[in-house]
Amino acid sequence: MESKKPGLEILKEYKSLSTAAISDALGTFGMIGGCLGISPVIPGLRMAGRAFTVKYVPVGSVKGTVGDYIDDLGPGDVVVLDNNGRTDCTVWGDILTVTAKMKGVEGTVIDGVCRDVPGIREEQYPIFTRGRFMVTGKDRVMVQAMQVPVSVGNVQVKPGDILVGDDSGVVVVPWEIAEGVLSSAQAIEEAENSIVQAVKSGLSLREVREKFGYHKLQAKKMQE
């Protein structure tokens, strides 16, 4: 069902949740949203935003641009760059970092690598990639399309989907089920927090899981 919450409101709620809880919630919808192999460049930073997608391909006889799309972004956006998992050339560096930070962009996710890590660290800009490498993508890759479905870490990302990132990685939530996944993730995280507190008080894990119905929270939802 299409989410009825205003964009920035639902993003704020998602940003307060862990990617683990969101991943578990997606599982109740029969989906795997975790982006395999995508990790934070700067630990301790969080992001939650709606996808602005960019698809890269290798250059041919005609060369193309790499980062001009940045002028089209703003607050609440996450830049999602599909560079086919390439680790031999980058599609993100310090100039794009500074520009994105000034525009209020939430963060960047790359199925590929970035460079200029000291500048990214100085800006405290959330970015999630397969790694880092200094070789430029200029004259090696070009933008094929923007705002089309792409693949990041074996997960499909459509324009407008929600991406949440933390120290555990990045998870993708299809926009059309965002509200249902949010409710499920909030219930799971609340139950897990209660379980941790109960275990710390001396109760057994078995009895507190039964008390809070933990396994039922992660059961798959019936399809309508």
N, C-alpha and C positions, 0 to 999 in steps of 0.2 A: 504494500500500500504506500502511495506517495506520502512523504513526510509533510505534515502541515505546520511544523514549527518554523519560524523565521530562521534564515540561514545562520546569522551570527549567534542567535540564542542556542541553537542546537550544537553549534561548534564549541561554545563555552562549556556546555555540559559534557561533551565528549572529551574535552581537554582535561577535565578533572578525573577521568577514568584511566586505568592502566590498559596497555595494549593486551595484556593477558586476559583481563575480564572481557574486553571487547571480542577477542578471539574466541573465548568460550561461548559468548553470546551468539556469535556468528555460527558456531557449531550447532546451536539449537535450531538454526535455519538451514542446516545441511550444507554450510559453506565454509571454505577455508580462505581466510582473508589475509593471513600472514605472508609477507613478502620474503621469500627464502633468500638468504644471503645478503640482505640489506641491513646495514648497521649504522649507528650514529657516528659521525666524525668527531663531534664534541660531546662527551658524556654529560648527563645532567640536564640537557635541554629537552623541552617538550614542544610538540606542535599539534594542532588540529585544524584542518582547513579543507576547502573544496578544491578538487583537482582541476588544474589547467594543464592539459596534456600536450606534449611535443614529441613527435616521432622523428628519429634520425635515421639516415641511411648513409652508406659510404658514398663519397663523391665519385662522379664520372668525369667526362670531358668538360662538363660545366660545373663550376664551383658554386657553392651556396653560402648562405649566412648561418651563424651559429646561435646568436643570442638576442636578435632584435625583438623577439616576442616579449621581452621583459617590460616594454613600455605599455603592454596591454593588461598588466596585472595590478592588483591592489589588495587592500586588507581582506583577510579571510581566505586568500588563495594559497594553494600549495603548488609549486612548480613540479610537474612530474615529467621526467625526461627518460624516454625509452631509447637507449643507445645500444640495444641488442646485447647488453651484458658486456660490452667491450671494455677491456682494461688496458688497452695499449694507447689510448688517447682520451683526453678529458673533454667534457662539454660544460664545465662550470669552473669559475675561478673568482678572484677577488673583486673584479669590476662588477660582475653580476651580483656578488654577495652584497656589496655596498649599495647597489641600486635597489635590490630587492628589500633590504633592511629599511632603506629610506621610504619605500613605498608601502611598508607595513605588511609585506608578504609573510605568511606564517612559516614557511620553510621550503626545502627542496628535497625531492626524492629522485635518485638516479639509478636506473639499471645500467650501471657503468661506474665511472670514477670521476673525482674532482681533483683540483689542485689548489695551490695557494692556501694551504691549511692554516698557516699563521694568521692570515687576514681573516679567515672564517672564525678562528678562535677569538681574535680581537673584537670582532663584531658580535660575538655570541649569537651566531645565526644557526638555527637548527637545519642540519643537512644530513641526509641518510644515503649511503652509497654502497657499492661493492668494494670500495677501497680508494686509494689515492695514487696519482701518478702525474708527473709534471708535464708530459708531452701534450701540446695543444691539439685540439680537434680541428683547428682551422686548416682548410685544404685537405682534410682527411674524412670529415663527415659533414653532412648538410641537413637542414630541416626539410623533411619530406612533407609533413602535414602537422597542423595544430588543431587542437580540440577534436581529436578522434580517439576511439578506443586504442589503448596501448597495453603493453605487458611490462610489469615490474616484478621481478622475483617470482615468476610463474603465476602471477595474479593479474587478471584483467582490471584495468582502471579506465573508467569512462569519464568524460568531462563532467564535473559537478559531483562526482563521488567524494565521500569523506575519507581523508587519510589522517590517521593518528600515529604519532611517533613518540617513543620514549627510549630509555636505555635498552629495552628488550627488542627494539626494532620497529617496524612499520606494519600497520594493519589497514586494510581497505574495506570500507563499508559502502556497498551500493546505495546511492541516494534514495532509491525507491523503497528500501526497507530500513532506512536510517532510524526512524522513530521506534520501530519495534525492537531493533537491535539495542538501541540506547536503553530502553526500559529493562530488557533482559540483562544487559551488562551492569546496570545500576543495582539490580537485585542480587546478582552474583557477587559483585564487589562488597556490597553491604553484608551478605552472608559470610564471605570469607573473612572480613574484618572482625565480625562477631565470633567466628570460630577461633581465630587467633587469640582474641582476648579470653575466650573461655578456656582454651588450652593453657594459656599462661596462668589462669586461676587454679589449674590443677585437674580439670576434667580430661577424660580420655578423648582422643580424636574421634573414635567411633561414636561415642554418645553425643558429642556436640554436632557431628555431621547429621546424625539422625534428628537431633533437636531442631536444627535450622533447615532441614530438607535440602541439603547441599546437592545430592545427586539428582533430585527432581528438577532443580534449577537448570542443570546442564542437559536435561533430556531433550531430544529433538521434538520440535513442535509439529503437530499434525497439520498436513497440508489441507487447505480449504478447497 
